[in-house]
């Protein structure tokens, strides 16, 4: 059995305690221009704010469109009888 991974705070522990599987996905929603000039192997630029930052403001499109699309794709795998 694999150790639970933390998705956000204690998300992984909650599913483990309940004895059920869980999935935590990140779909992103940061303005792409925030990453301009960033070193791919370096630290996150100060212009990119994490989801717990008071300055985090996801870009509605494509974040919502991508999130809905990927969740529907995942649901289709579970719901498709073939």
MOPAC internal coordinates of N, CA, C and O (Angstrom, degrees):
PM7 1SCF
backbone

  N    0.0000 0     0.00 0     0.00 0    0    0    0
  C    1.4551 1     0.00 0     0.00 0    1    0    0
  C    1.5233 1   108.51 1     0.00 0    2    1    0
  O    1.2310 1   120.90 1   -39.60 1    3    2    1
  N    1.3196 1   115.88 1   140.40 1    3    2    1
  C    1.4505 1   121.31 1   179.59 1    5    3    2
  C    1.5208 1   110.73 1   -85.07 1    6    5    3
  O    1.2310 1   121.04 1   -28.04 1    7    6    5
  N    1.3113 1   115.62 1   151.96 1    7    6    5
  C    1.4601 1   119.92 1   175.25 1    9    7    6
  C    1.5174 1   109.33 1   -72.76 1   10    9    7
  O    1.2310 1   119.80 1   -34.99 1   11   10    9
  N    1.3335 1   117.98 1   145.01 1   11   10    9
  C    1.4600 1   119.37 1   178.54 1   13   11   10
  C    1.5269 1   110.59 1   -67.31 1   14   13   11
  O    1.2310 1   120.99 1   -38.15 1   15   14   13
  N    1.3060 1   115.72 1   141.85 1   15   14   13
  C    1.4593 1   121.03 1   176.56 1   17   15   14
  C    1.5097 1   108.94 1   -98.80 1   18   17   15
  O    1.2310 1   120.70 1   -36.80 1   19   18   17
  N    1.3136 1   116.26 1   143.20 1   19   18   17
  C    1.4575 1   118.44 1   177.88 1   21   19   18
  C    1.5169 1   109.06 1   -79.98 1   22   21   19
  O    1.2310 1   119.84 1   -55.63 1   23   22   21
  N    1.2993 1   117.91 1   124.37 1   23   22   21
  C    1.4552 1   121.96 1   176.11 1   25   23   22
  C    1.5083 1   109.15 1   -91.62 1   26   25   23
  O    1.2310 1   120.67 1   131.86 1   27   26   25
  N    1.2603 1   116.32 1   -48.14 1   27   26   25
  C    1.4453 1   123.08 1   177.81 1   29   27   26
  C    1.5214 1   105.75 1  -159.98 1   30   29   27
  O    1.2310 1   120.81 1   -58.04 1   31   30   29
  N    1.2843 1   116.05 1   121.96 1   31   30   29
  C    1.4620 1   122.55 1  -175.65 1   33   31   30
  C    1.5197 1   111.09 1    51.44 1   34   33   31
  O    1.2310 1   119.72 1    66.43 1   35   34   33
  N    1.3250 1   118.15 1  -113.57 1   35   34   33
  C    1.4606 1   121.03 1  -175.44 1   37   35   34
  C    1.5239 1   112.96 1  -109.45 1   38   37   35
  O    1.2310 1   120.16 1  -155.68 1   39   38   37
  N    1.3131 1   117.29 1    24.32 1   39   38   37
  C    1.4631 1   120.89 1  -177.45 1   41   39   38
  C    1.5292 1   112.12 1   -54.50 1   42   41   39
  O    1.2310 1   120.22 1   132.16 1   43   42   41
  N    1.3253 1   117.18 1   -47.84 1   43   42   41
  C    1.4596 1   120.62 1  -179.31 1   45   43   42
  C    1.5178 1   113.06 1   -63.00 1   46   45   43
  O    1.2310 1   120.24 1   145.79 1   47   46   45
  N    1.3230 1   117.15 1   -34.21 1   47   46   45
  C    1.4597 1   120.81 1   179.69 1   49   47   46
  C    1.5193 1   112.19 1   -71.75 1   50   49   47
  O    1.2310 1   120.22 1   146.25 1   51   50   49
  N    1.3394 1   117.19 1   -33.75 1   51   50   49
  C    1.4657 1   120.12 1  -179.15 1   53   51   50
  C    1.5196 1   111.33 1   -63.85 1   54   53   51
  O    1.2310 1   120.25 1   134.90 1   55   54   53
  N    1.3265 1   117.12 1   -45.10 1   55   54   53
  C    1.4645 1   120.04 1   179.72 1   57   55   54
  C    1.5257 1   110.86 1   -66.58 1   58   57   55
  O    1.2310 1   120.37 1   140.03 1   59   58   57
  N    1.3209 1   116.89 1   -39.97 1   59   58   57
  C    1.4547 1   120.39 1   178.88 1   61   59   58
  C    1.5283 1   110.49 1   -62.10 1   62   61   59
  O    1.2310 1   120.46 1   135.67 1   63   62   61
  N    1.3166 1   116.72 1   -44.33 1   63   62   61
  C    1.4656 1   121.05 1   179.85 1   65   63   62
  C    1.5232 1   111.39 1   -63.99 1   66   65   63
  O    1.2310 1   120.44 1   146.66 1   67   66   65
  N    1.3379 1   116.77 1   -33.34 1   67   66   65
  C    1.4625 1   120.98 1   179.92 1   69   67   66
  C    1.5279 1   111.81 1   -83.88 1   70   69   67
  O    1.2310 1   120.53 1   171.14 1   71   70   69
  N    1.3416 1   116.60 1    -8.86 1   71   70   69
  C    1.4561 1   120.64 1  -179.82 1   73   71   70
  C    1.5178 1   113.41 1    69.39 1   74   73   71
  O    1.2310 1   120.66 1  -146.89 1   75   74   73
  N    1.3267 1   116.34 1    33.11 1   75   74   73
  C    1.4666 1   119.41 1  -179.52 1   77   75   74
  C    1.5286 1   110.28 1  -131.24 1   78   77   75
  O    1.2310 1   120.95 1   -24.31 1   79   78   77
  N    1.3252 1   115.79 1   155.69 1   79   78   77
  C    1.4729 1   118.75 1   178.79 1   81   79   78
  C    1.5186 1   110.97 1   -72.20 1   82   81   79
  O    1.2310 1   121.06 1   -21.49 1   83   82   81
  N    1.3062 1   115.57 1   158.51 1   83   82   81
  C    1.4648 1   119.96 1   178.14 1   85   83   82
  C    1.5205 1   109.52 1  -148.48 1   86   85   83
  O    1.2310 1   121.32 1   -23.39 1   87   86   85
  N    1.2958 1   115.07 1   156.61 1   87   86   85
  C    1.4536 1   121.95 1   177.33 1   89   87   86
  C    1.5220 1   107.52 1  -136.74 1   90   89   87
  O    1.2310 1   120.56 1   -43.96 1   91   90   89
  N    1.3081 1   116.53 1   136.04 1   91   90   89
  C    1.4597 1   121.81 1   177.27 1   93   91   90
  C    1.5123 1   106.88 1  -128.44 1   94   93   91
  O    1.2310 1   120.39 1   -65.99 1   95   94   93
  N    1.3320 1   116.87 1   114.01 1   95   94   93
  C    1.4559 1   121.50 1  -176.92 1   97   95   94
  C    1.5138 1   110.95 1  -110.87 1   98   97   95
  O    1.2310 1   121.42 1   -33.55 1   99   98   97
  N    1.3136 1   114.89 1   146.45 1   99   98   97
  C    1.4564 1   122.20 1   172.62 1  101   99   98
  C    1.5202 1   107.27 1  -113.22 1  102  101   99
  O    1.2310 1   119.73 1   -59.21 1  103  102  101
  N    1.3171 1   118.12 1   120.79 1  103  102  101
  C    1.4514 1   121.01 1  -179.81 1  105  103  102
  C    1.5194 1   112.96 1  -104.43 1  106  105  103
  O    1.2310 1   119.67 1   171.49 1  107  106  105
  N    1.2691 1   118.24 1    -8.51 1  107  106  105
  C    1.4570 1   120.59 1   177.06 1  109  107  106
  C    1.5174 1   113.21 1    75.18 1  110  109  107
  O    1.2310 1   121.26 1   -24.81 1  111  110  109
  N    1.2731 1   115.20 1   155.19 1  111  110  109
  C    1.4488 1   120.11 1   179.16 1  113  111  110
  C    1.5106 1   111.69 1  -172.41 1  114  113  111
  O    1.2310 1   120.65 1  -158.03 1  115  114  113
  N    1.3199 1   116.37 1    21.97 1  115  114  113
  C    1.4580 1   121.32 1  -179.70 1  117  115  114
  C    1.5204 1   109.91 1   -87.62 1  118  117  115
  O    1.2310 1   120.81 1   -39.76 1  119  118  117
  N    1.3005 1   116.05 1   140.24 1  119  118  117
  C    1.4602 1   121.28 1   177.54 1  121  119  118
  C    1.5279 1   108.92 1   -55.89 1  122  121  119
  O    1.2310 1   119.86 1   -57.62 1  123  122  121
  N    1.3416 1   117.87 1   122.38 1  123  122  121
  C    1.4703 1   120.40 1  -178.11 1  125  123  122
  C    1.5238 1   113.87 1   -55.60 1  126  125  123
  O    1.2310 1   119.89 1   146.63 1  127  126  125
  N    1.3246 1   117.82 1   -33.37 1  127  126  125
  C    1.4656 1   119.79 1  -178.90 1  129  127  126
  C    1.5307 1   111.81 1   -65.09 1  130  129  127
  O    1.2310 1   120.08 1   161.54 1  131  130  129
  N    1.3400 1   117.46 1   -18.46 1  131  130  129
  C    1.4698 1   120.81 1   177.41 1  133  131  130
  C    1.5183 1   111.79 1   -63.87 1  134  133  131
  O    1.2310 1   120.82 1   155.49 1  135  134  133
  N    1.3350 1   116.04 1   -24.51 1  135  134  133
  C    1.4547 1   121.39 1  -177.56 1  137  135  134
  C    1.5202 1   113.01 1   -93.72 1  138  137  135
  O    1.2310 1   119.67 1   176.99 1  139  138  137
  N    1.3356 1   118.24 1    -3.01 1  139  138  137
  C    1.4662 1   120.90 1  -177.87 1  141  139  138
  C    1.5196 1   111.40 1   -58.17 1  142  141  139
  O    1.2310 1   120.97 1   -47.96 1  143  142  141
  N    1.3142 1   115.75 1   132.04 1  143  142  141
  C    1.4543 1   121.93 1   178.66 1  145  143  142
  C    1.5105 1   114.25 1    80.60 1  146  145  143
  O    1.2310 1   119.94 1  -179.42 1  147  146  145
  N    1.3424 1   117.71 1     0.58 1  147  146  145
  C    1.4610 1   120.11 1  -178.87 1  149  147  146
  C    1.5226 1   110.63 1   -76.09 1  150  149  147
  O    1.2310 1   120.96 1   -35.79 1  151  150  149
  N    1.3089 1   115.76 1   144.21 1  151  150  149
  C    1.4579 1   122.04 1   175.68 1  153  151  150
  C    1.5232 1   107.46 1   -80.64 1  154  153  151
  O    1.2310 1   119.19 1   -60.59 1  155  154  153
  N    1.3504 1   119.14 1   119.41 1  155  154  153
  C    1.4658 1   121.07 1  -178.21 1  157  155  154
  C    1.5318 1   113.53 1   -56.46 1  158  157  155
  O    1.2310 1   119.80 1   151.12 1  159  158  157
  N    1.3016 1   117.98 1   -28.88 1  159  158  157
  C    1.4614 1   121.14 1  -179.39 1  161  159  158
  C    1.5259 1   111.70 1   -96.05 1  162  161  159
  O    1.2310 1   120.60 1   178.99 1  163  162  161
  N    1.3307 1   116.46 1    -1.01 1  163  162  161
  C    1.4590 1   120.19 1  -176.49 1  165  163  162
  C    1.5179 1   113.27 1   -94.51 1  166  165  163
  O    1.2310 1   121.51 1    13.12 1  167  166  165
  N    1.3162 1   114.72 1  -166.88 1  167  166  165
  C    1.4575 1   120.83 1  -179.65 1  169  167  166
  C    1.5217 1   110.72 1   -78.54 1  170  169  167
  O    1.2310 1   121.42 1   -18.29 1  171  170  169
  N    1.3206 1   114.89 1   161.71 1  171  170  169
  C    1.4594 1   120.78 1   177.91 1  173  171  170
  C    1.5209 1   109.14 1   -64.04 1  174  173  171
  O    1.2310 1   119.89 1   -48.90 1  175  174  173
  N    1.3439 1   117.82 1   131.10 1  175  174  173
  C    1.4667 1   119.77 1  -179.64 1  177  175  174
  C    1.5290 1   111.64 1   -63.66 1  178  177  175
  O    1.2310 1   120.64 1   -27.04 1  179  178  177
  N    1.3210 1   116.39 1   152.96 1  179  178  177
  C    1.4654 1   120.54 1   179.92 1  181  179  178
  C    1.5256 1   112.08 1   -66.88 1  182  181  179
  O    1.2310 1   120.09 1   165.74 1  183  182  181
  N    1.3333 1   117.43 1   -14.26 1  183  182  181
  C    1.4627 1   120.93 1   178.01 1  185  183  182
  C    1.5240 1   112.78 1   -81.66 1  186  185  183
  O    1.2310 1   120.09 1   172.19 1  187  186  185
  N    1.3353 1   117.44 1    -7.81 1  187  186  185
  C    1.4619 1   121.93 1   179.45 1  189  187  186
  C    1.5261 1   107.97 1  -107.10 1  190  189  187
  O    1.2310 1   121.03 1   -60.49 1  191  190  189
  N    1.3219 1   115.63 1   119.51 1  191  190  189
  C    1.4660 1   120.73 1  -176.20 1  193  191  190
  C    1.5253 1   110.27 1  -106.48 1  194  193  191
  O    1.2310 1   120.46 1   -44.44 1  195  194  193
  N    1.3261 1   116.73 1   135.56 1  195  194  193
  C    1.4578 1   122.39 1   178.13 1  197  195  194
  C    1.5130 1   111.57 1   -73.06 1  198  197  195
  O    1.2310 1   120.56 1   -11.41 1  199  198  197
  N    1.3293 1   116.53 1   168.59 1  199  198  197
  C    1.4615 1   119.82 1  -174.45 1  201  199  198
  C    1.5263 1   114.41 1   -68.45 1  202  201  199
  O    1.2310 1   119.21 1   168.47 1  203  202  201
  N    1.3191 1   119.11 1   -11.53 1  203  202  201
  C    1.4642 1   120.40 1   177.18 1  205  203  202
  C    1.5251 1   112.18 1   -98.77 1  206  205  203
  O    1.2310 1   120.54 1  -179.50 1  207  206  205
  N    1.3204 1   116.57 1     0.50 1  207  206  205
  C    1.4588 1   120.89 1   179.03 1  209  207  206
  C    1.5322 1   110.00 1   -80.23 1  210  209  207
  O    1.2310 1   119.90 1   -37.51 1  211  210  209
  N    1.3340 1   117.80 1   142.49 1  211  210  209
  C    1.4709 1   119.12 1   175.73 1  213  211  210
  C    1.5269 1   111.64 1   -66.98 1  214  213  211
  O    1.2310 1   120.18 1   167.53 1  215  214  213
  N    1.3342 1   117.27 1   -12.47 1  215  214  213
  C    1.4662 1   121.22 1  -179.94 1  217  215  214
  C    1.5339 1   112.54 1   -96.71 1  218  217  215
  O    1.2310 1   120.51 1  -179.18 1  219  218  217
  N    1.3355 1   116.62 1     0.82 1  219  218  217
  C    1.4615 1   119.81 1   179.96 1  221  219  218
  C    1.5215 1   109.13 1   -70.84 1  222  221  219
  O    1.2310 1   120.82 1   -54.52 1  223  222  221
  N    1.3054 1   116.04 1   125.48 1  223  222  221
  C    1.4652 1   122.20 1   177.69 1  225  223  222
  C    1.5183 1   107.67 1  -143.31 1  226  225  223
  O    1.2310 1   120.03 1   -85.46 1  227  226  225
  N    1.3291 1   117.55 1    94.54 1  227  226  225
  C    1.4601 1   119.33 1  -177.28 1  229  227  226
  C    1.5223 1   111.94 1   -64.27 1  230  229  227
  O    1.2310 1   121.03 1   -30.31 1  231  230  229
  N    1.3073 1   115.63 1   149.69 1  231  230  229
  C    1.4532 1   122.00 1   175.65 1  233  231  230
  C    1.5278 1   106.12 1   -80.98 1  234  233  231
  O    1.2310 1   120.55 1   -60.64 1  235  234  233
  N    1.3214 1   116.55 1   119.36 1  235  234  233
  C    1.4624 1   120.80 1  -174.04 1  237  235  234
  C    1.5295 1   112.61 1   -57.00 1  238  237  235
  O    1.2310 1   120.65 1   137.91 1  239  238  237
  N    1.3191 1   116.36 1   -42.09 1  239  238  237
  C    1.4599 1   119.60 1   177.22 1  241  239  238
  C    1.5175 1   106.81 1  -119.84 1  242  241  239
  O    1.2310 1   119.76 1   -67.71 1  243  242  241
  N    1.2794 1   118.06 1   112.29 1  243  242  241
  C    1.4512 1   129.73 1    34.24 1  245  243  242
  C    1.5246 1   115.87 1  -105.86 1  246  245  243
  O    1.2310 1   118.48 1  -177.25 1  247  246  245
  N    1.3329 1   120.51 1     2.75 1  247  246  245
  C    1.4642 1   120.70 1  -173.27 1  249  247  246
  C    1.5307 1   111.61 1   -58.11 1  250  249  247
  O    1.2310 1   119.75 1   130.42 1  251  250  249
  N    1.3208 1   118.08 1   -49.58 1  251  250  249
  C    1.4650 1   119.90 1  -179.22 1  253  251  250
  C    1.5279 1   111.68 1   -66.99 1  254  253  251
  O    1.2310 1   120.70 1   136.76 1  255  254  253
  N    1.3221 1   116.27 1   -43.24 1  255  254  253
  C    1.4655 1   120.02 1  -179.77 1  257  255  254
  C    1.5280 1   110.27 1   -61.80 1  258  257  255
  O    1.2310 1   120.11 1   132.92 1  259  258  257
  N    1.3236 1   117.40 1   -47.08 1  259  258  257
  C    1.4663 1   120.81 1   179.54 1  261  259  258
  C    1.5214 1   111.59 1   -64.43 1  262  261  259
  O    1.2310 1   120.56 1   136.54 1  263  262  261
  N    1.3207 1   116.53 1   -43.46 1  263  262  261
  C    1.4650 1   120.13 1  -179.93 1  265  263  262
  C    1.5156 1   112.15 1   -60.57 1  266  265  263
  O    1.2310 1   120.38 1   132.39 1  267  266  265
  N    1.3273 1   116.89 1   -47.61 1  267  266  265
  C    1.4648 1   120.60 1   179.94 1  269  267  266
  C    1.5264 1   110.30 1   -64.43 1  270  269  267
  O    1.2310 1   120.16 1   136.10 1  271  270  269
  N    1.3224 1   117.30 1   -43.90 1  271  270  269
  C    1.4668 1   120.96 1   179.74 1  273  271  270
  C    1.5220 1   111.39 1   -59.28 1  274  273  271
  O    1.2310 1   120.17 1   132.28 1  275  274  273
  N    1.3218 1   117.28 1   -47.72 1  275  274  273
  C    1.4666 1   120.35 1  -177.71 1  277  275  274
  C    1.5241 1   112.00 1   -69.16 1  278  277  275
  O    1.2310 1   120.10 1   143.17 1  279  278  277
  N    1.3204 1   117.42 1   -36.83 1  279  278  277
  C    1.4624 1   119.44 1   178.12 1  281  279  278
  C    1.5262 1   111.01 1   -68.11 1  282  281  279
  O    1.2310 1   120.21 1   142.24 1  283  282  281
  N    1.3340 1   117.21 1   -37.76 1  283  282  281
  C    1.4658 1   119.91 1   176.05 1  285  283  282
  C    1.5266 1   111.21 1   -66.08 1  286  285  283
  O    1.2310 1   120.38 1   141.26 1  287  286  285
  N    1.3182 1   116.87 1   -38.74 1  287  286  285
  C    1.4688 1   119.95 1   175.85 1  289  287  286
  C    1.5286 1   110.92 1   -60.82 1  290  289  287
  O    1.2310 1   120.69 1   135.94 1  291  290  289
  N    1.3101 1   116.29 1   -44.06 1  291  290  289
  C    1.4632 1   120.19 1   179.79 1  293  291  290
  C    1.5278 1   110.52 1   -66.05 1  294  293  291
  O    1.2310 1   120.14 1   137.58 1  295  294  293
  N    1.3274 1   117.34 1   -42.42 1  295  294  293
  C    1.4618 1   120.57 1   179.50 1  297  295  294
  C    1.5266 1   110.82 1   -63.03 1  298  297  295
  O    1.2310 1   120.30 1   142.22 1  299  298  297
  N    1.3307 1   117.03 1   -37.78 1  299  298  297
  C    1.4629 1   120.33 1   179.58 1  301  299  298
  C    1.5196 1   111.09 1   -61.29 1  302  301  299
  O    1.2310 1   120.04 1   145.40 1  303  302  301
  N    1.3251 1   117.53 1   -34.60 1  303  302  301
  C    1.4704 1   120.36 1   178.35 1  305  303  302
  C    1.5324 1   110.81 1   -66.19 1  306  305  303
  O    1.2310 1   120.42 1   145.37 1  307  306  305
  N    1.3118 1   116.80 1   -34.63 1  307  306  305
  C    1.4685 1   120.81 1  -179.45 1  309  307  306
  C    1.5274 1   111.28 1   -81.44 1  310  309  307
  O    1.2310 1   120.51 1   146.02 1  311  310  309
  N    1.3272 1   116.64 1   -33.98 1  311  310  309
  C    1.4575 1   120.65 1  -173.03 1  313  311  310
  C    1.5235 1   114.01 1   -92.23 1  314  313  311
  O    1.2310 1   119.60 1   159.22 1  315  314  313
  N    1.3186 1   118.37 1   -20.78 1  315  314  313
  C    1.4477 1   121.90 1  -178.22 1  317  315  314
  C    1.5284 1   110.25 1   -74.06 1  318  317  315
  O    1.2310 1   119.89 1   -60.60 1  319  318  317
  N    1.3396 1   117.82 1   119.40 1  319  318  317
  C    1.4685 1   119.51 1  -177.13 1  321  319  318
  C    1.5249 1   113.64 1   -74.67 1  322  321  319
  O    1.2310 1   119.65 1   171.06 1  323  322  321
  N    1.3232 1   118.28 1    -8.94 1  323  322  321
  C    1.4731 1   120.35 1  -177.00 1  325  323  322
  C    1.5043 1   110.34 1   -91.43 1  326  325  323
  O    1.2310 1   120.10 1   180.00 1  327  326  325

